[in-house]
Amino acid sequence: MSGSAFVGIYGIWQDAAGDAENEQWVRQTARQLEPIKVGHYIGETDLTANADRARLSFAAPNRQRLGQLRNKYDPNGVFFSYLEPNGALRDLTP
Protein backbone atom coordinates (compact mmCIF):
# COMPACT_ATOMS: atom_id res chain seq x y z
CA MET A 1 0.00 0.00 0.00
CA SER A 2 1.14 3.47 -0.63
CA GLY A 3 -0.48 6.83 -0.23
CA SER A 4 0.42 10.47 -0.16
CA ALA A 5 0.96 10.38 3.62
CA PHE A 6 1.84 7.96 6.38
CA VAL A 7 0.52 8.31 9.93
CA GLY A 8 1.77 6.29 12.85
CA ILE A 9 -0.05 6.18 16.18
CA TYR A 10 2.14 5.29 19.11
CA GLY A 11 1.67 5.24 22.85
CA ILE A 12 4.72 5.12 25.09
CA TRP A 13 4.54 4.67 28.85
CA GLN A 14 6.65 3.14 31.56
CA ASP A 15 4.24 1.82 34.17
CA ALA A 16 2.56 -1.47 33.27
CA ALA A 17 -0.45 -0.34 35.30
CA GLY A 18 -1.27 1.97 32.39
CA ASP A 19 -1.31 -0.75 29.74
CA ALA A 20 -5.06 -1.06 29.30
CA GLU A 21 -5.70 2.69 29.28
CA ASN A 22 -2.90 3.47 26.84
CA GLU A 23 -3.67 0.58 24.49
CA GLN A 24 -7.30 1.72 24.47
CA TRP A 25 -6.19 5.26 23.52
CA VAL A 26 -4.09 3.96 20.61
CA ARG A 27 -6.92 1.78 19.29
CA GLN A 28 -9.56 4.52 19.70
CA THR A 29 -7.36 7.00 17.87
CA ALA A 30 -6.81 4.51 15.04
CA ARG A 31 -10.58 3.92 14.80
CA GLN A 32 -11.14 7.66 14.43
CA LEU A 33 -8.90 7.63 11.34
CA GLU A 34 -10.72 4.70 9.70
CA PRO A 35 -12.92 6.90 7.43
CA ILE A 36 -9.90 8.52 5.78
CA LYS A 37 -7.27 5.79 5.78
CA VAL A 38 -6.23 3.73 2.76
CA GLY A 39 -4.62 0.65 4.33
CA HIS A 40 -1.93 -0.51 6.71
CA TYR A 41 1.81 -0.89 6.43
CA ILE A 42 2.37 -4.50 7.47
CA GLY A 43 5.47 -3.66 9.52
CA GLU A 44 3.69 -0.96 11.53
CA THR A 45 0.22 -2.37 12.14
CA ASP A 46 -1.15 -4.21 15.14
CA LEU A 47 -2.33 -7.44 13.56
CA THR A 48 -4.17 -8.36 16.75
CA ALA A 49 -6.39 -5.27 16.60
CA ASN A 50 -8.50 -6.55 13.73
CA ALA A 51 -8.49 -9.77 11.71
CA ASP A 52 -8.61 -7.76 8.46
CA ARG A 53 -5.48 -5.73 9.19
CA ALA A 54 -3.11 -8.13 7.40
CA ARG A 55 -5.44 -8.38 4.40
CA LEU A 56 -5.74 -4.60 4.22
CA SER A 57 -1.95 -4.21 4.22
CA PHE A 58 -1.71 -5.34 0.60
CA ALA A 59 -3.43 -4.37 -2.61
CA ALA A 60 -5.62 -7.25 -3.83
CA PRO A 61 -3.36 -8.29 -6.76
CA ASN A 62 -0.30 -8.31 -4.49
CA ARG A 63 -2.13 -10.28 -1.82
CA GLN A 64 -3.19 -12.82 -4.43
CA ARG A 65 0.39 -13.16 -5.68
CA LEU A 66 1.68 -13.68 -2.13
CA GLY A 67 -0.91 -16.42 -1.65
CA GLN A 68 0.14 -18.13 -4.87
CA LEU A 69 3.81 -18.01 -3.91
CA ARG A 70 3.09 -19.32 -0.44
CA ASN A 71 0.96 -22.15 -1.81
CA LYS A 72 3.70 -23.04 -4.29
CA TYR A 73 6.72 -22.89 -1.97
CA ASP A 74 5.09 -23.83 1.34
CA PRO A 75 2.12 -26.05 0.43
CA ASN A 76 2.15 -27.76 3.84
CA GLY A 77 2.17 -24.54 5.83
CA VAL A 78 5.52 -25.27 7.50
CA PHE A 79 6.39 -21.60 7.92
CA PHE A 80 4.39 -19.31 10.15
CA SER A 81 2.42 -16.74 8.19
CA TYR A 82 2.08 -13.26 9.62
CA LEU A 83 -0.77 -12.79 7.16
CA GLU A 84 -3.05 -14.78 9.43
CA PRO A 85 -3.64 -14.02 13.12
CA ASN A 86 -3.12 -17.68 14.04
CA GLY A 87 -0.39 -18.29 11.46
CA ALA A 88 -2.60 -20.66 9.44
CA LEU A 89 -2.07 -21.23 5.76
CA ARG A 90 -4.98 -20.16 3.64
CA ASP A 91 -5.68 -18.93 0.16
CA LEU A 92 -5.25 -15.15 0.06
CA THR A 93 -7.19 -14.59 -3.13
CA PRO A 94 -9.85 -11.89 -2.79
C-alpha positions as CSV (number, residue, x, y, z in Angstrom):
1,M,0.0,0.0,0.0
2,S,1.1,3.5,-0.6
3,G,-0.5,6.8,-0.2
4,S,0.4,10.5,-0.2
5,A,1.0,10.4,3.6
6,F,1.8,8.0,6.4
7,V,0.5,8.3,9.9
8,G,1.8,6.3,12.8
9,I,0.0,6.2,16.2
10,Y,2.1,5.3,19.1
11,G,1.7,5.2,22.8
12,I,4.7,5.1,25.1
13,W,4.5,4.7,28.8
14,Q,6.6,3.1,31.6
15,D,4.2,1.8,34.2
16,A,2.6,-1.5,33.3
17,A,-0.4,-0.3,35.3
18,G,-1.3,2.0,32.4
19,D,-1.3,-0.8,29.7
20,A,-5.1,-1.1,29.3
21,E,-5.7,2.7,29.3
22,N,-2.9,3.5,26.8
23,E,-3.7,0.6,24.5
24,Q,-7.3,1.7,24.5
25,W,-6.2,5.3,23.5
26,V,-4.1,4.0,20.6
27,R,-6.9,1.8,19.3
28,Q,-9.6,4.5,19.7
29,T,-7.4,7.0,17.9
30,A,-6.8,4.5,15.0
31,R,-10.6,3.9,14.8
32,Q,-11.1,7.7,14.4
33,L,-8.9,7.6,11.3
34,E,-10.7,4.7,9.7
35,P,-12.9,6.9,7.4
36,I,-9.9,8.5,5.8
37,K,-7.3,5.8,5.8
38,V,-6.2,3.7,2.8
39,G,-4.6,0.7,4.3
40,H,-1.9,-0.5,6.7
41,Y,1.8,-0.9,6.4
42,I,2.4,-4.5,7.5
43,G,5.5,-3.7,9.5
44,E,3.7,-1.0,11.5
45,T,0.2,-2.4,12.1
46,D,-1.2,-4.2,15.1
47,L,-2.3,-7.4,13.6
48,T,-4.2,-8.4,16.8
49,A,-6.4,-5.3,16.6
50,N,-8.5,-6.6,13.7
51,A,-8.5,-9.8,11.7
52,D,-8.6,-7.8,8.5
53,R,-5.5,-5.7,9.2
54,A,-3.1,-8.1,7.4
55,R,-5.4,-8.4,4.4
56,L,-5.7,-4.6,4.2
57,S,-2.0,-4.2,4.2
58,F,-1.7,-5.3,0.6
59,A,-3.4,-4.4,-2.6
60,A,-5.6,-7.2,-3.8
61,P,-3.4,-8.3,-6.8
62,N,-0.3,-8.3,-4.5
63,R,-2.1,-10.3,-1.8
64,Q,-3.2,-12.8,-4.4
65,R,0.4,-13.2,-5.7
66,L,1.7,-13.7,-2.1
67,G,-0.9,-16.4,-1.6
68,Q,0.1,-18.1,-4.9
69,L,3.8,-18.0,-3.9
70,R,3.1,-19.3,-0.4
71,N,1.0,-22.1,-1.8
72,K,3.7,-23.0,-4.3
73,Y,6.7,-22.9,-2.0
74,D,5.1,-23.8,1.3
75,P,2.1,-26.1,0.4
76,N,2.2,-27.8,3.8
77,G,2.2,-24.5,5.8
78,V,5.5,-25.3,7.5
79,F,6.4,-21.6,7.9
80,F,4.4,-19.3,10.1
81,S,2.4,-16.7,8.2
82,Y,2.1,-13.3,9.6
83,L,-0.8,-12.8,7.2
84,E,-3.1,-14.8,9.4
85,P,-3.6,-14.0,13.1
86,N,-3.1,-17.7,14.0
87,G,-0.4,-18.3,11.5
88,A,-2.6,-20.7,9.4
89,L,-2.1,-21.2,5.8
90,R,-5.0,-20.2,3.6
91,D,-5.7,-18.9,0.2
92,L,-5.2,-15.2,0.1
93,T,-7.2,-14.6,-3.1
94,P,-9.9,-11.9,-2.8
